[in-house]
Amino acid sequence: MPELSKKYYVYMILTVTNKLYCGYTDDIERRYSLHCSGKGAKFTRANKPLKLVYTQEFDSKQAAQKEEYRIKHLSRLEKEKLIEL
């Protein structure tokens, strides 16, 4: 049986303070749990996660990082259009 290649994800979290956090990971469930438990990024420790609002899958870490960088430079309105809030 051929080995499946590792997947990477870009994600956005809406916080209780109505802010958007963007990141990348190779395990969405684990990373979101870390954010919710207060052990994720400094930003989500200060702005508690409300819900995961966006995910996109990539075949390489480099592609995921490139997309994360692009999204982080979008305006709030452009991010909302991307996730269709």
C-alpha angles and dihedrals in degrees: 000000000000117000114249115237118245117262128215129201139205113209141178127210125200110217130212087252089059094250126134123231120194126196144144131236145159092231117042097186094049093045094047090049089053091052092049093048092053093249097102128082122339088245094058092046088061095037110041115223116250100181145337105254105173140027132171126182126225135184094222138040090229093056091048092049091049091052092046089054091049093049093047088059095052121102119252089256092052091049090050090051089050093053095032097229 
